[in-house]
C-alpha cells in the first residue's frame, strides 16, 4: 500500500513555496505522493486566496525527486484538452515521469461552471470528460491527431514532447459511490478515487462499502493493463502509527491500494500549513 498527502489549492497552500515545503517534507518522511485540489472557485472557501494547481505542482516537482504528484482531481470539461495535454506533459518531464492524472466532473458545479457562464449539466460534462480523456491519451502519444467529435476538434495536430511515461501518465477517475457511471468510467482507466455519500472529504469510509465498490469496479474491468489498478481512498488519521493502522488496515484488506491523507473539509486545519506539516512529519502508517 502507498500513502499520499492531500492539500487544497487555497489558503496557506495558495503559496507555491508552502506546497514545496509540504512536498519536500512528505518525501523526507517517507510518503509516496502529494496531491493538490484543482478549483477555480469554491464558494464555501471564498475569501481565501486560490492558486493554479499546475503552478503548485511545478513547485512541488522542483522540491522533490521521488514522490508522485498530481491534482485530485482535474475537471477536464473546464479545460481545453490541448492546454491540459501540454501542462501535464510539461510537468511529467519536469518531474522525471512522476505525474498521476486524476479526472472527474469537478465541483461544486454551480461554482466552477455556472459562475462563469458555462453549462453545468452533469450529462453534458460527462460527455466532455469522456471525449476529453480519449483525446488527451491520443495527444500524449506524440503522434498526429485528427479528431472531430461532439465537443472537440483537432486537425492533424502532434503535441511534442510526449510525456515521459508511456503511453502517458496513469489516469485515475473520481466520483461518488454508490453512483455507478463514474465507477464504470474508472474501470476503463488506471485507478479510481472515490468519495462516498456516507463519508465526505476527510471522513473514513466504511470497509463494507469499499469492498462493494472494489468488487463492482473489478467486475467491469475490460481492458488489459501493464500495471495494477489503483483504488485510492482517503481520510484523516491520527499521527500515532498504531491508531492509523487500525483505521486503514480494514480498508487495505477490502482492496485499497493507496491511502490519501486528508484534513476534514469542514475542519479548521484544512488549508493551514502548520497542522498539515505536523501530520506529514509524523510519517505514514507503515504496514
LINGIQUI-V92393 format. One record per backbone hydrogen bond with DSSP energy under -0.5 kcal/mol. NH is the residue of the N-H (numbers start at 1). CO is the residue of the C=O. If there is no record, write none. Layout:
NH|CO  NH|CO
This chain:
2|257  4|259  5|33  6|261  7|35  11|49  12|271  13|10  14|11  15|12  16|14  18|15  19|15  20|16  21|17  22|18  23|19  24|20  25|21  26|22  27|23  28|24  29|25  30|26  30|27  31|26  32|3  33|3  34|68  35|5  36|70  37|7  45|42  46|43  48|45  51|9  55|52  56|52  57|53  58|54  59|55  60|56  61|57  62|58  63|59  64|61  68|32  69|98  70|34  71|100  72|36  73|71  74|71  74|102  75|73  76|74  76|104  78|75  79|76  81|79  84|80  85|81  86|82  87|83  88|84  89|85  90|86  91|87  92|88  93|89  94|90  95|91  96|92  96|93  97|92  100|69  101|170  102|71  102|100  103|172  104|74  112|108  113|109  114|109  115|110  116|113  117|114  118|113  125|121  126|122  127|123  128|124  129|125  130|126  131|127  132|128  133|129  134|130  135|131  136|132  137|133  138|134  139|135  140|136  141|138  142|139  145|157  147|154  149|152  154|147  156|154  157|145  160|158  170|99  172|101  172|170  173|191  174|103  175|193  177|195  179|176  183|179  183|180  184|180  185|181  186|182  187|183  188|184  188|185  189|186  190|171  191|171  192|230  193|173  195|175  196|199  197|177  199|196  203|200  209|206  210|206  211|207  212|208  213|209  214|210  215|211  216|212  217|213  218|214  219|215  220|216  220|217  221|218  230|190  232|192  232|230  233|231  233|258  235|260  236|202  241|239  244|240  245|241  246|242  247|243  248|244  249|245  250|246  251|248  252|248  253|249  254|250  255|251  255|252  256|251  257|231  258|231  259|2  260|233  261|4  261|259  262|235  265|201  267|264  270|267  272|269  276|272  277|273  278|274  279|275  280|276  281|277  282|278  283|279  283|280  286|284
